[in-house]
Amino acid sequence: MSETPNPIQIQKFLGGIDYPATRDTLVERAQESGADGEVLSALENLPDKEYDSPTAVSSAISDS
C-alpha cells in the first residue's frame, strides 16, 4: 500500500479552489493541476461531502 501524501503536497494541487468544495471538485481540481496518482487516490477516498477549508481536507485525509 502506498504512503498517504502529506497535506502540503495535496494543498499544492488544490491552489485557487473555492471552499466549500465537494470531494469531486477537489479531485477535478487536483487532476487539472497535474496531481500524481497518490494525491488523486487520497482525494478520491475521502468521504463524499463538502469540505469548508484546506484544513478540513487535510484532516479527512489523515483520518482515512
DRENFI-557091 format. One record per residue: residue number from 1; residue in three letters; x, y, z of N, C-alpha, C, CB in turn. Coordinates in Angstrom, 3 decimals, padded with zeros to 6 digits. Last residue first. Glycine has a CB too. Example, Ala and Ser with C-alpha at 12.3 -4.5 7.8 and 13.67 -1.06 7.14 Angstrom:
(node 2,"ser",(012.850,-002.250,007.080),(013.670,-001.060,007.140),(012.900,000.030,007.870),(014.084,-000.598,005.725))
(node 1,"ala",(013.190,-005.690,007.800),(012.300,-004.500,007.800),(013.200,-003.300,007.800),(011.308,-004.473,009.046))
This chain:
(node 64,"ser",(-008.299,008.986,007.109),(-008.717,007.845,006.279),(-007.660,006.775,006.175),(-009.077,008.313,004.899))
(node 63,"asp",(-007.287,011.089,008.533),(-008.188,010.167,009.233),(-008.515,008.933,008.434),(-009.455,010.863,009.591))
(node 62,"ser",(-005.896,012.545,006.673),(-005.109,011.883,007.708),(-005.962,010.910,008.519),(-004.474,012.919,008.634))
(node 61,"ile",(-008.071,013.468,005.170),(-007.090,012.582,004.563),(-006.289,011.852,005.632),(-006.155,013.369,003.645))
(node 60,"ala",(-009.359,015.148,007.005),(-010.073,013.979,006.473),(-009.097,012.982,005.849),(-011.123,014.416,005.428))
(node 59,"ser",(-007.390,017.115,007.379),(-007.837,016.274,008.495),(-008.511,015.007,008.005),(-008.791,017.048,009.395))
(node 58,"ser",(-007.258,018.237,004.806),(-006.083,017.597,005.391),(-006.471,016.665,006.543),(-005.092,018.658,005.884))
(node 57,"val",(-009.872,019.301,004.624),(-009.397,018.291,003.659),(-008.225,017.528,004.255),(-008.981,018.952,002.310))
(node 56,"ala",(-009.821,021.150,006.693),(-010.808,020.068,006.730),(-010.402,018.941,005.778),(-012.214,020.602,006.361))
(node 55,"thr",(-007.840,022.889,005.769),(-007.611,022.127,006.998),(-008.572,020.953,007.095),(-007.759,023.029,008.226))
(node 54,"pro",(-009.054,024.120,003.585),(-007.935,023.207,003.352),(-007.653,022.333,004.582),(-006.679,024.002,002.973))
(node 53,"ser",(-012.651,023.983,004.200),(-011.340,024.632,004.248),(-010.243,023.623,003.902),(-011.085,025.250,005.647))
(node 52,"asp",(-015.005,022.566,004.061),(-015.098,024.025,004.141),(-013.764,024.750,004.191),(-015.879,024.397,005.334))
(node 51,"tyr",(-016.253,020.099,001.958),(-015.153,020.474,002.841),(-015.078,021.991,002.850),(-013.790,019.834,002.382))
(node 50,"glu",(-019.069,018.011,001.622),(-018.426,019.298,001.358),(-017.360,019.563,002.411),(-019.467,020.443,001.338))
(node 49,"lys",(-018.577,014.496,000.790),(-019.250,015.599,001.481),(-018.579,016.898,001.080),(-019.215,015.410,003.031))
(node 48,"asp",(-017.697,011.447,000.769),(-018.375,012.309,-000.195),(-019.207,013.349,000.540),(-019.265,011.479,-001.148))
(node 47,"pro",(-014.486,010.888,002.274),(-015.945,010.788,002.328),(-016.583,011.814,001.382),(-016.453,011.002,003.780))
(node 46,"leu",(-011.720,010.159,000.030),(-012.364,010.985,001.053),(-013.861,010.691,001.105),(-012.120,012.487,000.775))
(node 45,"asn",(-010.586,008.862,-002.077),(-011.001,008.044,-000.939),(-011.616,008.854,000.199),(-009.824,007.273,-000.418))
(node 44,"glu",(-009.766,010.844,-003.785),(-010.896,010.006,-004.204),(-011.423,009.157,-003.054),(-010.484,009.103,-005.366))
(node 43,"leu",(-007.513,011.799,-002.409),(-008.712,012.636,-002.532),(-009.938,011.809,-002.902),(-008.490,013.730,-003.577))
(node 42,"ala",(-005.775,009.613,-002.688),(-006.115,010.108,-001.351),(-007.390,010.944,-001.399),(-004.955,010.939,-000.768))
(node 41,"ser",(-005.609,009.491,-005.502),(-006.174,008.378,-004.752),(-006.607,008.826,-003.353),(-005.157,007.234,-004.653))
(node 40,"leu",(-004.291,011.900,-006.050),(-005.644,011.658,-006.562),(-006.333,010.543,-005.790),(-005.599,011.308,-008.053))
(node 39,"val",(-001.837,011.403,-004.764),(-002.681,012.526,-004.341),(-004.118,012.291,-004.797),(-002.144,013.870,-004.909))
(node 38,"glu",(-000.930,009.176,-006.233),(-001.096,009.098,-004.778),(-002.017,010.190,-004.269),(000.256,009.195,-004.080))
(node 37,"gly",(-000.775,010.109,-008.913),(-001.734,009.083,-008.532),(-001.977,008.990,-007.038),(-001.275,007.770,-009.029))
(node 36,"asp",(-000.309,013.722,-008.924),(000.075,012.341,-009.193),(-000.975,011.370,-008.642),(001.456,012.039,-008.582))
(node 35,"ala",(-001.837,016.578,-010.491),(-001.537,015.765,-009.310),(-001.180,014.338,-009.714),(-002.733,015.758,-008.340))
(node 34,"gly",(-002.348,018.637,-012.330),(-001.297,017.664,-012.602),(-000.903,016.801,-011.415),(-000.104,018.366,-013.093))
(node 33,"ser",(-004.475,020.281,-012.046),(-003.185,020.802,-011.590),(-002.045,019.815,-011.775),(-003.274,021.190,-010.144))
(node 32,"glu",(-006.601,018.727,-012.794),(-006.251,019.873,-013.648),(-004.871,020.427,-013.301),(-007.304,020.982,-013.511))
(node 31,"gln",(-006.641,017.026,-010.571),(-006.323,016.490,-011.902),(-005.878,017.612,-012.827),(-007.541,015.754,-012.504))
(node 30,"ala",(-007.430,018.830,-008.584),(-006.114,018.192,-008.484),(-005.693,017.620,-009.833),(-006.130,017.079,-007.416))
(node 29,"arg",(-010.013,019.433,-009.484),(-009.007,020.488,-009.402),(-007.593,019.898,-009.362),(-009.253,021.361,-008.162))
(node 28,"glu",(-011.243,016.909,-009.201),(-011.171,017.562,-010.516),(-010.076,018.626,-010.536),(-012.531,018.196,-010.881))
(node 27,"val",(-011.077,016.525,-006.434),(-010.403,015.588,-007.348),(-010.204,016.244,-008.712),(-011.222,014.270,-007.495))
(node 26,"leu",(-012.686,018.664,-005.550),(-011.281,018.571,-005.131),(-010.491,017.680,-006.087),(-011.180,018.025,-003.690))
(node 25,"thr",(-015.134,017.970,-006.676),(-014.495,019.220,-007.076),(-013.013,019.201,-006.726),(-015.183,020.417,-006.407))
(node 24,"asp",(-015.672,015.602,-005.270),(-015.494,015.562,-006.728),(-014.809,016.822,-007.249),(-016.846,015.388,-007.421))
(node 23,"arg",(-015.952,016.589,-002.633),(-014.864,015.664,-002.967),(-014.607,015.671,-004.472),(-015.197,014.231,-002.487))
(node 22,"thr",(-016.786,020.119,-002.807),(-017.109,018.699,-002.665),(-015.885,017.852,-003.005),(-018.306,018.314,-003.573))
(node 21,"ala",(-016.023,023.008,-000.890),(-015.840,022.228,-002.114),(-016.174,020.762,-001.832),(-014.381,022.370,-002.653))
(node 20,"pro",(-016.732,026.340,000.324),(-016.720,024.890,000.454),(-016.624,024.200,-000.903),(-017.965,024.424,001.186))
(node 19,"tyr",(-013.724,027.274,-001.441),(-014.384,026.457,-000.419),(-015.706,027.104,-000.051),(-013.484,026.290,000.841))
(node 18,"asp",(-012.200,027.207,-004.557),(-013.118,027.920,-003.678),(-013.770,026.941,-002.712),(-014.191,028.671,-004.496))
(node 17,"ile",(-008.735,026.855,-005.292),(-010.071,026.273,-005.217),(-010.917,027.089,-004.247),(-010.008,024.783,-004.777))
(node 16,"gly",(-006.136,027.753,-005.304),(-007.133,028.539,-006.025),(-008.541,027.983,-005.965),(-006.731,028.659,-007.435))
(node 15,"gly",(-004.555,024.591,-005.073),(-004.456,026.043,-005.029),(-005.533,026.723,-005.871),(-003.089,026.480,-005.500))
(node 14,"leu",(-004.338,021.913,-004.958),(-005.685,022.464,-004.766),(-005.677,023.986,-004.722),(-006.298,021.918,-003.483))
(node 13,"phe",(-001.760,021.062,-005.042),(-002.585,020.789,-006.219),(-003.994,021.353,-006.110),(-002.662,019.310,-006.452))
(node 12,"lys",(-000.878,021.785,-002.524),(-000.188,022.359,-003.692),(-001.043,022.189,-004.954),(001.204,021.687,-003.892))
(node 11,"gln",(-002.264,020.140,-000.841),(-002.725,021.526,-000.983),(-002.070,022.222,-002.172),(-002.440,022.310,000.296))
(node 10,"ile",(-000.679,017.787,-001.067),(-002.062,017.817,-001.544),(-002.520,019.247,-001.784),(-002.995,017.127,-000.540))
(node 9,"gln",(001.753,018.530,000.102),(001.711,018.029,-001.279),(000.301,018.180,-001.852),(002.162,016.542,-001.338))
(node 8,"ile",(000.819,019.169,002.656),(001.422,020.221,001.831),(001.418,019.801,000.366),(002.867,020.529,002.299))
(node 7,"pro",(-000.071,016.709,003.712),(-001.027,017.783,003.414),(-000.463,018.886,002.523),(-001.509,018.391,004.694))
(node 6,"asn",(001.573,013.907,002.047),(001.408,014.849,003.152),(000.508,016.014,002.730),(002.783,015.375,003.625))
(node 5,"pro",(000.014,010.869,000.885),(000.777,012.103,000.637),(000.571,013.090,001.791),(000.351,012.752,-000.715))
(node 4,"thr",(000.391,007.721,002.359),(-000.502,008.867,002.165),(000.346,010.104,001.922),(-001.446,009.070,003.395))
(node 3,"glu",(002.089,005.154,000.558),(002.047,006.085,001.668),(001.097,007.236,001.340),(003.458,006.615,001.988))
(node 2,"ser",(000.506,002.218,-000.767),(001.336,003.411,-000.867),(001.118,004.322,000.335),(001.038,004.164,-002.164))
(node 1,"met",(000.849,-001.193,000.000),(000.000,000.000,000.000),(000.888,001.248,000.000),(-000.962,000.003,001.234))
